[in-house]
Amino acid sequence: MDDRFNVRLREMMAETELTAGVTTGLLERLRGFVVPFAASLSEPEQRTHTHEYVSGLLSPLERKTGEAIAYLHEHERQGIQKFMGHVPWDHRPRIAVLAEQVSQTIGEPDGVIVFDPSGFAKKGTNSVGVARPWCGRQGKIDNCQVGVYLGYVSRRDPALVDVRLYLPEAWTRDRTRCRKAGVPKAVRFRTRHEQAREMLAEHGPRLPHRWVTGDDEMGRSASFRRELRARGESYVLAVPSNTLVRDDEADPPVYTGRGRRPGVPFGRVDRWVTALPTSAWTTITVRDGEKGPLAVDVVCRRVTARMGRKVGAPETLFVTRERLSDGGAKHDYYLASAADGTTPAEFARVTKAAHEIEECFRQAKSQAGWGDYQVRNGMGWHHHQTLALIASWFLSVETRRGEKRDPGSDGPAMEGHHRQPVGGGVGVPHPAEGSLANNPLAPTDRTGTLLLASCA
């Protein structure tokens, strides 16, 4: 290695020092875990780099860039950097393996698919897709790249499964800029809702679910909600406070006998809520909090929403009211399409799924190098995001193992978890790679202390 890299190498190696016992058996389990994700790569070097990059994302490095990960493994940086940003390996087969593992391990018939756009702050204008939208992670309008994520939540655990890079229309119109950023010619502008529909079409049949949910960016689109209904999907989608709704259960104004009979007018949902009588609210417990059970007030009502001059189909308006310590209240608004008889508690369970995916984002950022990439082209962005999703899934697998919630790993499940054994579970090598008996993800060595937090 060139002398000019030695100082930086020593600094990065110092960041990787671990206390005794932390990684007992962990590295071997990780090596076996990566096997099915790397199996379809044609070159042995690419399979090696896959393991190296994922292990680097899970290492104690302060900044988990390609350069830092290469030095962690005592390599020159060019090999890893070329693998991530210049070698055209297809990330989609790895996403397919991830989705299948998530389905087999935590899938439930009434699972929830969550769509959540998230931004990554970036300086300059050359990184693929960078623009100045609202960047939620920064809490302001800023230079950032936006990914549209698909998450999956069941009562067992949440997981991040897939992502699409959002390219603003200004980017897709500028073919020179796209070419420099490695965007294929065939790529055209797609809204975030179109990207969500693509992922739902790809993974919906594989991920057992009853619900689709998302934030108010997803829910504000009447056409997105309409297309979900056309697909037969039940949904609970957040909507902005200024959404116009008509209360279909309210009595119309009294007819004066002159002109057309008046109907119930449309009005902003936040103003509709303030006019509700106290008796309209029901209190339910949604989850256990740090200071005891967390209770919220909820109301459900059949409404019709309007977007501009277009009036939609009847939906269920679900509103939650959380009482704050200062005496005020926080309201959240959702429009739902669901079977008759769906309870407020079930609506609340679905809305909670989006918060669990937010916790997965925080874990991926802090423990799996989610935002530490230094690639500018679209291929490198998807490569990094894919391997970061795989690293995050490994954290979830290890957490379940540490908590003895996975009977396929370390004996019986915890009380209350009635998992049925499934074939081809997480980390099981392909038949050509070995058998279940030799699966490194199912050892009996539990002497180490696992410092990996759950995203549940």
C-alpha positions in Angstrom: 0.0 0.0 0.0 1.3 3.5 -0.8 2.8 5.4 2.1 0.3 8.2 1.7 -2.5 5.9 2.8 -0.7 4.6 5.9 -1.7 7.4 8.2 -5.3 7.1 7.2 -5.2 3.3 7.5 -3.9 3.5 11.1 -6.6 5.9 12.1 -9.3 3.7 10.6 -7.9 0.5 12.1 -7.9 2.2 15.5 -11.6 2.8 15.2 -12.3 -0.9 14.8 -11.0 -2.1 18.2 -13.6 -4.2 20.0 -13.9 -5.4 23.6 -13.4 -9.1 24.3 -16.4 -11.2 23.8 -18.5 -8.9 21.7 -18.1 -10.8 18.4 -18.0 -14.4 19.7 -19.2 -16.4 16.7 -20.6 -13.3 15.0 -18.2 -13.1 12.1 -18.8 -16.8 11.1 -22.5 -16.3 11.3 -22.2 -13.2 9.1 -20.1 -15.1 6.6 -22.8 -17.7 6.3 -25.5 -15.1 6.3 -24.1 -13.3 3.2 -23.8 -16.5 1.1 -27.3 -16.5 -0.4 -27.0 -12.8 -1.2 -23.7 -13.2 -3.0 -24.4 -16.6 -4.6 -25.6 -15.2 -8.0 -22.6 -12.9 -8.5 -20.4 -14.3 -11.3 -16.9 -13.5 -9.9 -15.4 -14.9 -6.7 -13.9 -11.4 -6.1 -17.4 -9.9 -6.2 -18.7 -12.4 -3.6 -15.7 -11.6 -1.4 -16.3 -7.8 -1.7 -20.0 -8.4 -0.8 -19.0 -10.0 2.5 -16.3 -7.3 3.1 -18.7 -4.4 2.5 -21.5 -5.8 4.6 -19.1 -6.6 7.5 -17.6 -3.1 7.1 -21.1 -1.5 7.4 -21.6 -3.5 10.6 -18.2 -2.6 12.0 -17.4 0.1 14.6 -16.0 2.4 11.9 -17.0 6.0 12.6 -17.6 6.7 8.8 -18.4 3.5 6.9 -17.3 4.7 3.4 -15.9 2.5 0.7 -12.4 3.8 1.5 -12.7 3.1 5.2 -14.1 -0.4 4.6 -11.2 -1.2 2.2 -8.7 -0.1 4.8 -10.5 -2.1 7.5 -9.8 -5.2 5.5 -6.2 -4.0 4.8 -6.9 -3.5 1.1 -6.3 -0.5 -1.2 -9.4 1.4 -1.6 -9.8 1.0 -5.4 -11.1 -2.6 -5.3 -14.1 -1.8 -3.1 -14.8 1.5 -4.7 -14.8 -0.1 -8.2 -17.1 -2.9 -6.9 -19.5 -0.4 -5.5 -19.5 2.3 -8.2 -18.2 0.9 -11.5 -18.8 -2.8 -11.7 -22.3 -3.4 -13.2 -23.6 -6.2 -10.9 -27.4 -6.4 -10.6 -28.7 -5.6 -7.2 -32.2 -6.9 -7.8 -31.5 -10.6 -7.2 -30.2 -9.6 -3.8 -33.3 -7.6 -3.0 -35.4 -10.7 -4.0 -33.5 -12.9 -1.6 -34.0 -10.3 1.2 -37.7 -10.1 0.5 -38.0 -13.9 0.6 -36.1 -14.1 3.8 -38.3 -11.4 5.4 -41.4 -13.2 4.2 -40.3 -16.6 5.6 -39.0 -15.3 8.9 -41.5 -12.6 10.1 -44.3 -12.8 7.6 -47.9 -12.9 8.8 -51.2 -12.9 6.9 -52.1 -9.5 8.4 -48.7 -7.9 7.9 -48.3 -4.3 6.9 -46.4 -2.9 3.9 -45.1 0.6 4.6 -44.0 3.2 2.0 -41.8 6.0 3.3 -39.7 8.4 1.2 -36.5 9.5 3.0 -33.8 12.0 2.1 -30.0 12.0 2.4 -28.3 15.4 2.7 -25.7 15.9 0.0 -23.4 18.8 -1.0 -23.0 19.9 -4.5 -25.1 19.2 -7.6 -23.3 16.2 -9.2 -24.6 13.3 -7.1 -27.3 11.4 -8.9 -30.8 12.7 -8.2 -29.7 15.5 -5.9 -32.1 18.4 -5.6 -33.6 20.8 -3.0 -36.8 19.2 -1.8 -38.0 18.9 1.8 -35.4 16.7 3.5 -37.1 15.0 6.5 -33.9 13.9 8.1 -32.7 17.5 8.2 -36.1 19.0 9.0 -35.7 21.6 6.2 -35.4 22.2 2.5 -31.9 21.2 1.6 -29.7 19.6 -1.0 -30.5 15.9 -0.7 -31.2 12.6 -2.5 -34.5 10.9 -1.9 -35.1 7.2 -1.7 -38.6 5.7 -1.7 -38.5 2.7 0.7 -40.7 -0.3 1.2 -40.8 -1.7 4.7 -42.6 -4.7 6.1 -44.0 -4.9 9.7 -45.6 -7.8 11.5 -46.2 -8.5 15.1 -42.8 -10.3 15.1 -40.6 -7.6 13.8 -40.2 -4.8 11.2 -37.8 -4.8 8.3 -36.7 -2.6 5.4 -37.0 -4.6 2.2 -36.5 -2.4 -1.0 -35.8 1.1 -2.2 -36.0 3.2 -5.4 -33.9 6.3 -6.0 -36.3 9.2 -6.8 -35.1 11.2 -9.8 -36.8 14.7 -10.0 -38.2 15.6 -13.4 -35.5 18.3 -13.9 -33.0 15.4 -13.8 -34.7 13.1 -16.3 -35.2 16.0 -18.7 -31.4 16.7 -18.7 -30.0 13.7 -20.5 -26.4 15.0 -20.4 -26.6 15.3 -16.6 -28.1 11.8 -16.4 -25.4 10.3 -18.6 -22.7 11.8 -16.4 -24.4 10.3 -13.3 -24.7 6.9 -14.8 -28.5 7.0 -15.3 -29.5 4.5 -18.1 -31.1 6.0 -21.2 -34.3 4.0 -20.6 -35.0 5.6 -17.2 -37.9 8.1 -17.4 -39.5 10.3 -14.8 -41.6 8.4 -12.3 -43.4 9.9 -9.3 -42.8 8.6 -5.9 -46.2 7.0 -6.0 -45.4 5.2 -9.2 -42.2 3.9 -7.6 -44.3 2.7 -4.6 -46.7 0.9 -7.0 -43.8 -0.8 -8.8 -42.5 -2.1 -5.5 -45.9 -3.2 -4.4 -46.4 -5.1 -7.7 -43.0 -6.8 -7.3 -43.2 -7.7 -3.6 -46.9 -7.7 -2.7 -47.4 -11.3 -3.8 -44.3 -12.4 -1.9 -44.9 -10.5 1.4 -48.0 -11.7 3.2 -50.0 -8.7 4.1 -53.4 -7.2 4.7 -52.5 -3.6 4.8 -50.6 -0.8 3.1 -49.7 2.4 4.9 -47.5 5.4 4.5 -47.0 9.1 5.5 -49.1 12.0 4.3 -46.9 12.4 1.2 -48.2 9.0 0.1 -51.8 9.6 1.4 -52.4 13.0 -0.2 -52.6 11.5 -3.7 -56.2 10.6 -4.4 -55.1 8.6 -7.5 -52.7 6.5 -5.4 -55.5 5.6 -3.0 -57.8 4.9 -6.0 -55.3 2.5 -7.5 -54.8 0.7 -4.3 -58.5 0.1 -4.1 -58.5 -1.1 -7.7 -55.8 -3.7 -6.7 -58.0 -4.9 -3.8 -55.5 -3.5 -1.2 -56.7 -2.3 2.2 -54.9 0.8 3.3 -54.5 3.3 6.1 -52.7 6.4 4.7 -51.8 9.6 6.5 -53.2 12.8 5.0 -52.5 16.5 5.6 -54.6 18.5 8.0 -56.0 20.6 5.1 -57.5 17.6 3.3 -61.1 18.4 2.3 -63.7 15.8 3.5 -67.4 15.6 3.7 -68.9 13.7 6.7 -71.2 11.1 5.1 -72.7 10.3 8.5 -73.8 13.9 9.3 -77.3 15.2 8.7 -77.6 17.7 5.9 -78.6 21.3 6.6 -82.3 21.9 7.0 -84.0 22.5 3.7 -85.7 25.9 3.5 -88.0 24.9 0.7 -86.2 27.1 -1.9 -83.7 26.0 -4.5 -81.7 22.8 -4.5 -81.7 20.7 -1.3 -78.4 21.5 0.5 -75.9 18.7 1.1 -73.2 18.3 3.7 -70.4 20.7 2.8 -66.8 19.8 2.4 -64.4 21.2 4.9 -60.8 20.9 6.2 -60.4 17.8 8.3 -58.7 19.7 11.1 -61.6 22.1 11.4 -64.0 19.2 11.3 -62.2 17.6 14.2 -62.4 20.7 16.4 -66.2 20.7 16.0 -66.6 17.2 17.3 -68.4 16.7 20.6 -66.5 15.0 23.4 -68.7 11.9 23.1 -67.4 11.3 19.6 -64.0 10.1 20.9 -63.0 6.7 22.1 -59.9 6.0 24.1 -57.8 3.0 23.2 -54.3 1.7 24.3 -52.0 1.5 21.4 -48.7 0.4 22.9 -46.6 0.2 26.1 -44.6 3.4 26.7 -41.7 4.2 29.0 -44.2 5.4 31.7 -46.9 2.8 31.2 -49.5 2.1 28.6 -49.9 4.8 25.9 -53.5 5.7 25.4 -54.9 7.8 22.5 -58.3 9.1 21.7 -59.6 8.1 18.3 -62.6 8.7 16.1 -63.7 6.8 12.9 -66.2 8.2 10.4 -67.3 7.5 6.9 -66.3 10.4 4.6 -65.8 11.4 1.1 -62.6 13.3 0.2 -62.2 15.9 -2.5 -59.1 16.9 -4.4 -59.7 20.0 -6.4 -63.0 19.5 -8.2 -62.7 15.7 -8.1 -64.7 13.8 -5.6 -63.4 10.4 -4.5 -65.1 7.2 -3.3 -66.3 6.9 0.3 -63.5 6.1 2.7 -63.0 5.8 6.4 -61.5 8.8 8.2 -59.5 7.7 11.2 -58.2 10.4 13.5 -55.9 10.0 16.6 -55.5 12.5 19.4 -52.6 12.2 21.7 -52.6 14.3 24.8 -49.4 16.2 25.4 -47.7 17.1 28.7 -48.4 20.8 28.3 -52.1 20.2 28.1 -52.4 20.4 24.4 -53.1 17.7 21.9 -51.5 16.3 18.7 -53.8 15.1 16.0 -53.0 12.7 13.1 -55.3 12.2 10.2 -55.7 9.1 8.0 -57.9 7.9 5.2 -58.6 4.2 5.0 -60.2 1.6 2.8 -61.0 -1.4 4.9 -63.6 -4.1 5.4 -66.7 -3.3 7.4 -66.3 -3.9 11.1 -62.6 -3.0 11.2 -62.0 -1.8 14.7 -60.2 1.4 15.8 -57.6 -0.8 17.5 -56.8 -2.4 14.2 -56.5 0.9 12.5 -54.2 2.1 15.3 -52.0 -1.1 14.8 -51.5 -0.3 11.2 -50.6 3.4 11.8 -48.0 2.2 14.4 -46.2 0.2 11.7 -45.0 3.4 10.0 -43.4 4.5 13.3 -41.6 1.1 13.6 -40.1 1.6 10.1 -38.9 5.0 11.3 -37.1 3.1 14.1 -35.5 0.9 11.4 -34.3 4.0 9.6 -32.6 5.2 12.8 -31.0 1.9 13.4 -29.8 1.6 9.8 -28.3 5.1 10.0 -26.5 4.5 13.4 -25.4 0.9 13.0 -25.4 -0.1 9.3 -23.8 2.9 7.6 -27.1 3.7 5.8 -26.1 7.3 5.0 -22.3 7.0 4.8 -21.9 6.3 1.1 -19.6 8.4 -1.1 -20.9 7.4 -4.6 -22.2 9.8 -7.2 -23.8 7.5 -9.8 -27.1 5.7 -9.7 -25.6 2.2 -9.9 -23.3 2.9 -6.8 -26.3 4.4 -4.9 -28.4 1.3 -5.4 -25.4 -1.0 -4.6 -24.8 0.8 -1.3 -28.5 0.9 -0.4 -28.9 -2.8 -1.1 -26.0 -3.9 1.0 -27.1 -1.5 3.8 -30.6 -3.1 3.7 -28.9 -6.6 4.0 -26.7 -5.4 6.9 -29.8 -4.0 8.7 -31.6 -7.3 8.2 -28.6 -9.1 9.7 -29.0 -6.9 12.8 -32.6 -7.9 13.1 -31.7 -11.6 12.7 -29.0 -11.3 15.4 -31.4 -9.5 17.7 -34.0 -12.2 17.4 -31.4 -14.8 18.0 -30.1 -12.9 21.1 -33.7 -12.6 22.5 -34.4 -16.2 21.7 -37.3 -15.3 19.5 -36.2 -17.5 16.7 -36.7 -21.3 17.4 -34.7 -22.0 14.2 -31.6 -20.5 15.8 -31.3 -21.1 19.4 -34.0 -23.4 20.8 -37.6 -22.6 21.7 -39.2 -19.2 21.0 -40.1 -16.8 23.7 -43.5 -17.3 25.3 -46.2 -15.7 23.1 -44.3 -16.2 19.9 -45.8 -19.2 18.0 -43.6 -19.4 15.0 -44.0 -22.4 12.7 -40.8 -23.8 11.3 -40.2 -22.6 7.7 -37.8 -24.0 5.1 -35.0 -22.0 3.8 -34.9 -19.6 6.7 -32.6 -16.7 7.2 -29.0 -17.3 6.4 -29.5 -20.9 5.2 -27.0 -21.5 2.4 -28.3 -22.6 -1.0 -28.2 -26.3 -1.4 -24.9 -26.1 -3.3 -23.4 -24.2 -0.4 -24.3 -26.5 2.5 -27.0 -28.0 4.6 -29.1 -26.7 7.5 -27.0 -28.7 9.9 -23.9 -26.7 8.8 -25.7 -23.3 8.9 -23.3 -20.8 10.6 -26.3 -18.7 11.7 -27.5 -21.4 14.0 -24.7 -22.1 16.5 -25.0 -22.8 20.1 -22.2 -20.5 21.1 -23.9 -17.7 23.1 -21.0 -16.6 25.4 -20.6 -13.2 23.7 -22.5 -10.0 24.5 -24.3 -8.8 21.4 -24.2 -5.0 21.0 -26.8 -4.8 18.3 -30.1 -2.9 19.1 -33.5 -4.1 17.8 -35.4 -1.9 15.4 -38.7 -3.1 16.8 
